[in-house]
Amino acid sequence: MSLAEHALSYVRAISPYQPGKPMTELAREMGIPVENILKLASNENPLGMSPKAKKAVEAAISGVERYPDQFELIAKVAERAGVAQNQVVLGNGSNDVLDLIARVFLAPGRSAVFAQHAFAVYPLATLSTGAELISTPAKNYGHDLAAMLAAIRPDTRIVWIANPNNPTGNFLPYPEVRAFLEAVPKDVVVVLDEAYNEYISPDERVDTASWIKDFPNLVVCRTFSKIYGLAGLRVGYALASGEIADLMNRVRQPFNVNNLAIAGALAALDDHEFLNASYELNCRGMVQLVAGLQALGLEYIPSHGNFVTFKVGDAATVNQKLLKQGVIVRPIGGYGLPDWLRVTIGSAPENARFLDALGKAL
């Protein structure tokens, strides 16, 4: 018997998370110079990081011999969100806080509900605790809240909701989400993952953090990895009731957000000009990509994020042809969508290069 066979059976059964292909990996495989590779696979900000954040990170390097102090970032996030400081939990990216929530509420003999085609970390976080995962069929490639409500069992402790959803980009109008919260049993935690919240149009956006006082079972998760351009620094956060936040902090690794990430996040929160520029660039890029996909006669899912999912038929073959041209997008067969690919919205020249490469690949 190998040592691995002594590991927990439900851990051995997990399929590892597959990230977007790194540029350096493709360079090694295809012999293409890294500078000639276009990566539109991981929903990263094409503008890079906020200039203010970059300066703050550079200044913080001189203090990396000290352990991190999260107080200032927690205080600023709490102020912006309109919650108390004891309601904020920082994470090494928002994936970290999702895992903390699972560790607090899930275990063998318990279950969690999520939607078909939803973010892959929800199954990972659930199954790593030995809990049962209940998947509900998608509705137009997105969440069917009625089906998710009906799937809740007495042993259910978490419902995972991504809004907008990754990888499909679907958006649930917030009145529907609030009605769902009103119907969910109060002993079931609803995790509202808003990683792409800042890409939602202002007229559709809602202050969901203010709902926590009405729904103590609500946990709102956000990240600095997307519109703020800090994916490589790994910093996200959860907003929750003081009771839930306290439990999450009990299982949180000390110093899980490093000094450079804290400095970058603090500065990024104040760089409103960069945030607006990123939002506007995404809006223009969305129009450009959708028009290009339509011109190619391809079906796509209307998206409220910084990416578009589109149908090509033999996605594996098309993806390989794109890779040979030095263009990296995201295959999503692992999400139950083997005929589809997901592309991140880039700059105008990047979008044009992708569409040209896609036309050749097809």
Residue, then its C-alpha position, 0 to 999 in steps of 0.5 A: m500500500s502506497l503512502a497516498e492510499h492512507a490519505l483521506s479518500y475524499v481528498r484523493a477523489i478531488s480533481p486538481y484546479q486547472p489554471g490558465k496556461p502560463m505564457t512561459e509554459l506555452a513558450r517552452e512547448m511551442g518555441i514562441p518568444v514570451e513577448n510574442i504570446l498573448k494571454l487572454a485566459s485568466n481574466e486579468n486586467p489588460l492595464g496591469m496594476s494601478p500606478k498608485a498600487k505599484k508605487a505603494v508596493e515598491a515602497a513596501i519592499s523595504g519592510v518585508e522583514r516585518y510580519p504583516d499588519q492587516f489592521e489598516l486594510i481591514a479598516k479601509v475595506a470596512e469603511r468602504a463597505g459600510v460594515a464594522q471592522n470585525q466583519v471583514v476577513l482578508g484572504n490570500g485571494s478570494n479563493d482563500v476566504l471561500d476555503l475558510i468558509a467551507r472549513v468552518f461550516l462543512a464536514p462529512g455528513r453535510s452538504a453544499v449546493f452550487a450551480q452547474h457551470a459555476f466556479a470550480v473552486y466551490p466543488l474543490a472547497t466543498l469536497s476537500t472537507g468531505a461534504e457532499l456536493i449538490s449540483t443543480p442544472a443550469k438555467n441558460y448557462g447560469h444559476d437557477l435560484a428556484a432549483m437551488l432553493a429546492a435542492i437544499r436539504p436538512d444537512t445543507r450548510i452552504v449555498w454557493i452563488a457567483n454573481p456574475n458567474n465565472p466562466t459563463g458571465n451570467f448575471l442574476p438581478y439583485p432583486e432575485v438574489r434578495a428574494f432567494l435570501e428571504a426564502v433560504p433557511k436561516d441556518v444555511v450560509v449563502v456565499l455571494d461571490e462578487a469577484y467581478n462586481e466592479y464590472i457590473s454596470p452602475d445602474e445594476r449594481v447593489d450594495t449587497a454588504s448592507w444586506i448582511k444586517d438583514f441576513p446574518n447568514l450572508v457572506v459576500c466575497r470580493t477580490f483585488s485580482k480582477i479590475y484592480g489588477l493585483a492577481g499576482l499579489r493574492v488579496g481578497y476579502a469576505l464581508a460577513s456578520g461578526e459571528i461568522a467572521d470570527l469563526m473564519n478568523r479562527v481557521r485563517q492562517p496568520f499573516n495570510v495576506n503579505n505586506l506587498a499585497i496589503a500596500g498594493a490593495l490600500a493604494a488601489l482602493d484610492d485609485h478611482e481614476f484607474l478603476n474608471a479607466s479599467y471599467e471603460l476599457n472593458c466596456r469598449g472591449m466587450v463591444q469589440l469582441v461581441a461584434g467580432l464573434q457575431a461576424l464569425g457567426l459564433e454563439y456567445i453568452p452575454s457577459h457581465g464580467n471581463f470575459v466572454t464565453f463562446k461556442v466553437g464546436d470542437a473546442a479542443t482543436v480550436n484551442q490548439k490552433l490558437l496556441k500555435q499562433g501564440v494566443i492563450v484562451r481558456p478551455i472550459g470542458g471541465y465546467g461541463l462546456p466542452d464545445w465552448l472557450r472563454v476569452t478575457i477582454g484585453s486591449a483593443p489591439e489584443n482583442a483584434r489579434f485574438l479575433d484574427a487568430l480565431g478566424k484562422a483557427l476556425 
